Amino acid sequence: MNDLSRPQLRLIIFYEWSCGTPAAETPTKIGKVFGETTVTDRTVRN
């Protein structure tokens, strides 16, 4: 289990979006740093 709060996770997703990272790649990139189960593809797309 990760220790990221919901606002922190949203900020990381927003950052990746701002950098032009495709939604399909975002969970993989976040997972490499914070753990595979940190965020799902569906969460990123929503």
Distance bins in CASP14 RR format, pairs under 12 A and 6 or more apart:
PFRMAT RR
TARGET T0000
AUTHOR 0000-0000-0000
RMODE 2
METHOD distances of the structure
MODEL  1
1 34 0 0 0 0 0 1 0 0 0 0 0
1 35 0 0 0 0 1 0 0 0 0 0 0
1 36 0 0 0 0 0 1 0 0 0 0 0
1 37 1 0 0 1 0 0 0 0 0 0 0
1 38 0 0 0 0 1 0 0 0 0 0 0
2 8 0 0 0 0 1 0 0 0 0 0 0
2 9 0 0 0 0 1 0 0 0 0 0 0
2 12 0 0 0 0 0 1 0 0 0 0 0
2 30 0 0 0 0 1 0 0 0 0 0 0
2 31 0 0 0 0 1 0 0 0 0 0 0
2 33 0 0 0 0 1 0 0 0 0 0 0
2 34 1 0 1 0 0 0 0 0 0 0 0
2 35 1 0 0 1 0 0 0 0 0 0 0
2 36 0 0 0 0 1 0 0 0 0 0 0
2 37 1 0 0 1 0 0 0 0 0 0 0
2 38 1 0 1 0 0 0 0 0 0 0 0
2 39 0 0 0 0 1 0 0 0 0 0 0
3 9 0 0 0 0 0 1 0 0 0 0 0
3 34 0 0 0 0 1 0 0 0 0 0 0
3 35 0 0 0 0 0 1 0 0 0 0 0
3 38 0 0 0 0 1 0 0 0 0 0 0
4 10 0 0 0 0 1 0 0 0 0 0 0
4 11 0 0 0 0 1 0 0 0 0 0 0
4 12 1 0 0 1 0 0 0 0 0 0 0
4 13 0 0 0 0 0 1 0 0 0 0 0
4 30 0 0 0 0 1 0 0 0 0 0 0
4 31 0 0 0 0 0 1 0 0 0 0 0
4 33 0 0 0 0 0 1 0 0 0 0 0
4 34 1 0 0 1 0 0 0 0 0 0 0
4 35 0 0 0 0 1 0 0 0 0 0 0
4 37 0 0 0 0 0 1 0 0 0 0 0
4 38 1 0 0 1 0 0 0 0 0 0 0
4 39 0 0 0 0 1 0 0 0 0 0 0
4 43 0 0 0 0 0 1 0 0 0 0 0
5 11 0 0 0 0 1 0 0 0 0 0 0
5 12 0 0 0 0 0 1 0 0 0 0 0
5 34 0 0 0 0 0 1 0 0 0 0 0
5 38 0 0 0 0 0 1 0 0 0 0 0
6 12 0 0 0 0 0 1 0 0 0 0 0
6 13 0 0 0 0 0 1 0 0 0 0 0
6 38 0 0 0 0 0 1 0 0 0 0 0
6 39 0 0 0 0 0 1 0 0 0 0 0
6 43 0 0 0 0 0 1 0 0 0 0 0
7 13 0 0 0 0 0 1 0 0 0 0 0
7 14 0 0 0 0 0 1 0 0 0 0 0
8 14 0 0 0 0 0 1 0 0 0 0 0
8 15 0 0 0 0 0 1 0 0 0 0 0
8 30 0 0 0 0 0 1 0 0 0 0 0
8 34 0 0 0 0 1 0 0 0 0 0 0
8 38 0 0 0 0 0 1 0 0 0 0 0
8 39 0 0 0 0 0 1 0 0 0 0 0
9 15 0 0 0 0 0 1 0 0 0 0 0
9 16 0 0 0 0 0 1 0 0 0 0 0
9 26 0 0 0 0 0 1 0 0 0 0 0
9 27 0 0 0 0 0 1 0 0 0 0 0
9 30 1 0 0 1 0 0 0 0 0 0 0
9 31 0 0 0 0 0 1 0 0 0 0 0
9 33 0 0 0 0 0 1 0 0 0 0 0
9 34 0 0 0 0 1 0 0 0 0 0 0
9 35 0 0 0 0 0 1 0 0 0 0 0
9 38 1 0 0 1 0 0 0 0 0 0 0
9 39 1 0 0 1 0 0 0 0 0 0 0
9 40 0 0 0 0 0 1 0 0 0 0 0
9 43 0 0 0 0 1 0 0 0 0 0 0
9 44 0 0 0 0 1 0 0 0 0 0 0
9 46 0 0 0 0 0 1 0 0 0 0 0
10 16 0 0 0 0 0 1 0 0 0 0 0
10 17 0 0 0 0 0 1 0 0 0 0 0
10 26 0 0 0 0 0 1 0 0 0 0 0
10 30 0 0 0 0 0 1 0 0 0 0 0
10 39 0 0 0 0 1 0 0 0 0 0 0
10 43 0 0 0 0 1 0 0 0 0 0 0
10 44 0 0 0 0 0 1 0 0 0 0 0
10 46 0 0 0 0 0 1 0 0 0 0 0
11 17 0 0 0 0 0 1 0 0 0 0 0
11 18 0 0 0 0 0 1 0 0 0 0 0
11 30 0 0 0 0 0 1 0 0 0 0 0
12 18 0 0 0 0 0 1 0 0 0 0 0
12 19 0 0 0 0 0 1 0 0 0 0 0
12 21 0 0 0 0 0 1 0 0 0 0 0
12 26 0 0 0 0 1 0 0 0 0 0 0
12 27 0 0 0 0 0 1 0 0 0 0 0
12 29 0 0 0 0 1 0 0 0 0 0 0
12 30 1 0 0 1 0 0 0 0 0 0 0
12 31 0 0 0 0 0 1 0 0 0 0 0
12 33 0 0 0 0 1 0 0 0 0 0 0
12 34 0 0 0 0 1 0 0 0 0 0 0
12 38 0 0 0 0 1 0 0 0 0 0 0
12 39 0 0 0 0 1 0 0 0 0 0 0
12 43 0 0 0 0 0 1 0 0 0 0 0
12 44 0 0 0 0 1 0 0 0 0 0 0
13 19 0 0 0 0 0 1 0 0 0 0 0
13 20 0 0 0 0 0 1 0 0 0 0 0
13 21 0 0 0 0 1 0 0 0 0 0 0
13 23 0 0 0 0 1 0 0 0 0 0 0
13 25 0 0 0 0 0 1 0 0 0 0 0
13 26 1 0 0 1 0 0 0 0 0 0 0
13 27 0 0 0 0 1 0 0 0 0 0 0
13 29 0 0 0 0 0 1 0 0 0 0 0
13 30 1 0 0 1 0 0 0 0 0 0 0
13 31 0 0 0 0 0 1 0 0 0 0 0
13 34 0 0 0 0 0 1 0 0 0 0 0
13 38 0 0 0 0 0 1 0 0 0 0 0
13 39 1 0 0 1 0 0 0 0 0 0 0
13 40 0 0 0 0 0 1 0 0 0 0 0
13 41 0 0 0 0 0 1 0 0 0 0 0
13 43 1 0 0 1 0 0 0 0 0 0 0
13 44 1 0 1 0 0 0 0 0 0 0 0
13 45 0 0 0 0 1 0 0 0 0 0 0
13 46 0 0 0 0 1 0 0 0 0 0 0
14 20 0 0 0 0 0 1 0 0 0 0 0
14 21 0 0 0 0 0 1 0 0 0 0 0
14 26 0 0 0 0 0 1 0 0 0 0 0
14 30 0 0 0 0 0 1 0 0 0 0 0
14 44 0 0 0 0 0 1 0 0 0 0 0
15 21 0 0 0 0 1 0 0 0 0 0 0
15 26 0 0 0 0 1 0 0 0 0 0 0
15 29 0 0 0 0 0 1 0 0 0 0 0
15 30 0 0 0 0 1 0 0 0 0 0 0
15 33 0 0 0 0 0 1 0 0 0 0 0
16 22 0 0 0 0 1 0 0 0 0 0 0
16 23 0 0 0 0 1 0 0 0 0 0 0
16 24 0 0 0 0 0 1 0 0 0 0 0
16 25 0 0 0 0 1 0 0 0 0 0 0
16 26 1 0 1 0 0 0 0 0 0 0 0
16 27 0 0 0 0 1 0 0 0 0 0 0
16 28 0 0 0 0 0 1 0 0 0 0 0
16 29 1 0 0 1 0 0 0 0 0 0 0
16 30 1 0 0 1 0 0 0 0 0 0 0
16 31 0 0 0 0 0 1 0 0 0 0 0
16 32 0 0 0 0 0 1 0 0 0 0 0
16 33 0 0 0 0 0 1 0 0 0 0 0
16 39 0 0 0 0 0 1 0 0 0 0 0
16 44 0 0 0 0 1 0 0 0 0 0 0
17 23 1 0 0 1 0 0 0 0 0 0 0
17 25 0 0 0 0 0 1 0 0 0 0 0
17 26 1 0 0 1 0 0 0 0 0 0 0
17 29 0 0 0 0 0 1 0 0 0 0 0
17 30 0 0 0 0 0 1 0 0 0 0 0
17 44 0 0 0 0 1 0 0 0 0 0 0
17 45 0 0 0 0 0 1 0 0 0 0 0
18 26 0 0 0 0 0 1 0 0 0 0 0
19 25 0 0 0 0 0 1 0 0 0 0 0
19 26 0 0 0 0 1 0 0 0 0 0 0
19 29 0 0 0 0 1 0 0 0 0 0 0
20 26 0 0 0 0 1 0 0 0 0 0 0
20 29 0 0 0 0 0 1 0 0 0 0 0
21 27 0 0 0 0 0 1 0 0 0 0 0
21 28 0 0 0 0 1 0 0 0 0 0 0
21 29 1 0 0 1 0 0 0 0 0 0 0
21 30 0 0 0 0 1 0 0 0 0 0 0
21 44 0 0 0 0 1 0 0 0 0 0 0
22 28 0 0 0 0 0 1 0 0 0 0 0
22 29 0 0 0 0 0 1 0 0 0 0 0
22 41 0 0 0 0 0 1 0 0 0 0 0
22 44 0 0 0 0 1 0 0 0 0 0 0
22 45 0 0 0 0 0 1 0 0 0 0 0
23 29 0 0 0 0 0 1 0 0 0 0 0
23 30 0 0 0 0 0 1 0 0 0 0 0
23 39 0 0 0 0 0 1 0 0 0 0 0
23 40 0 0 0 0 0 1 0 0 0 0 0
23 41 1 0 0 1 0 0 0 0 0 0 0
23 42 0 0 0 0 1 0 0 0 0 0 0
23 43 0 0 0 0 0 1 0 0 0 0 0
23 44 1 0 1 0 0 0 0 0 0 0 0
23 45 1 0 1 0 0 0 0 0 0 0 0
23 46 0 0 0 0 1 0 0 0 0 0 0
24 40 0 0 0 0 0 1 0 0 0 0 0
24 41 1 0 0 1 0 0 0 0 0 0 0
24 42 0 0 0 0 0 1 0 0 0 0 0
24 44 0 0 0 0 1 0 0 0 0 0 0
24 45 0 0 0 0 1 0 0 0 0 0 0
25 31 0 0 0 0 0 1 0 0 0 0 0
25 32 0 0 0 0 0 1 0 0 0 0 0
25 39 0 0 0 0 0 1 0 0 0 0 0
25 41 0 0 0 0 1 0 0 0 0 0 0
25 44 0 0 0 0 1 0 0 0 0 0 0
25 45 0 0 0 0 0 1 0 0 0 0 0
26 32 0 0 0 0 0 1 0 0 0 0 0
26 33 0 0 0 0 0 1 0 0 0 0 0
26 34 0 0 0 0 0 1 0 0 0 0 0
26 38 0 0 0 0 0 1 0 0 0 0 0
26 39 1 0 0 1 0 0 0 0 0 0 0
26 40 0 0 0 0 0 1 0 0 0 0 0
26 41 0 0 0 0 1 0 0 0 0 0 0
26 42 0 0 0 0 0 1 0 0 0 0 0
26 43 0 0 0 0 1 0 0 0 0 0 0
26 44 1 0 1 0 0 0 0 0 0 0 0
26 45 0 0 0 0 1 0 0 0 0 0 0
26 46 0 0 0 0 0 1 0 0 0 0 0
27 33 0 0 0 0 0 1 0 0 0 0 0
27 34 0 0 0 0 0 1 0 0 0 0 0
27 35 0 0 0 0 0 1 0 0 0 0 0
27 36 0 0 0 0 1 0 0 0 0 0 0
27 37 0 0 0 0 1 0 0 0 0 0 0
27 38 1 0 0 1 0 0 0 0 0 0 0
27 39 1 0 1 0 0 0 0 0 0 0 0
27 40 1 0 0 1 0 0 0 0 0 0 0
27 41 1 0 1 0 0 0 0 0 0 0 0
27 42 0 0 0 0 1 0 0 0 0 0 0
27 43 1 0 0 1 0 0 0 0 0 0 0
27 44 1 0 1 0 0 0 0 0 0 0 0
27 45 0 0 0 0 1 0 0 0 0 0 0
28 34 0 0 0 0 0 1 0 0 0 0 0
28 35 0 0 0 0 0 1 0 0 0 0 0
28 36 0 0 0 0 1 0 0 0 0 0 0
28 38 0 0 0 0 0 1 0 0 0 0 0
28 39 0 0 0 0 1 0 0 0 0 0 0
28 40 0 0 0 0 0 1 0 0 0 0 0
28 41 0 0 0 0 1 0 0 0 0 0 0
28 44 0 0 0 0 0 1 0 0 0 0 0
29 35 0 0 0 0 0 1 0 0 0 0 0
29 36 0 0 0 0 0 1 0 0 0 0 0
29 38 0 0 0 0 0 1 0 0 0 0 0
29 39 0 0 0 0 1 0 0 0 0 0 0
29 41 0 0 0 0 0 1 0 0 0 0 0
29 44 0 0 0 0 0 1 0 0 0 0 0
30 36 0 0 0 0 1 0 0 0 0 0 0
30 37 0 0 0 0 0 1 0 0 0 0 0
30 38 1 0 1 0 0 0 0 0 0 0 0
30 39 1 0 1 0 0 0 0 0 0 0 0
30 40 0 0 0 0 0 1 0 0 0 0 0
30 41 0 0 0 0 0 1 0 0 0 0 0
30 43 0 0 0 0 1 0 0 0 0 0 0
30 44 0 0 0 0 1 0 0 0 0 0 0
31 37 0 0 0 0 1 0 0 0 0 0 0
31 38 1 0 1 0 0 0 0 0 0 0 0
31 39 1 0 0 1 0 0 0 0 0 0 0
31 40 0 0 0 0 0 1 0 0 0 0 0
31 41 0 0 0 0 0 1 0 0 0 0 0
31 43 0 0 0 0 0 1 0 0 0 0 0
31 44 0 0 0 0 0 1 0 0 0 0 0
32 38 0 0 0 0 1 0 0 0 0 0 0
32 39 0 0 0 0 0 1 0 0 0 0 0
33 39 0 0 0 0 0 1 0 0 0 0 0
37 43 0 0 0 0 0 1 0 0 0 0 0
38 44 0 0 0 0 0 1 0 0 0 0 0
39 45 0 0 0 0 0 1 0 0 0 0 0
39 46 0 0 0 0 0 1 0 0 0 0 0
40 46 0 0 0 0 1 0 0 0 0 0 0
END
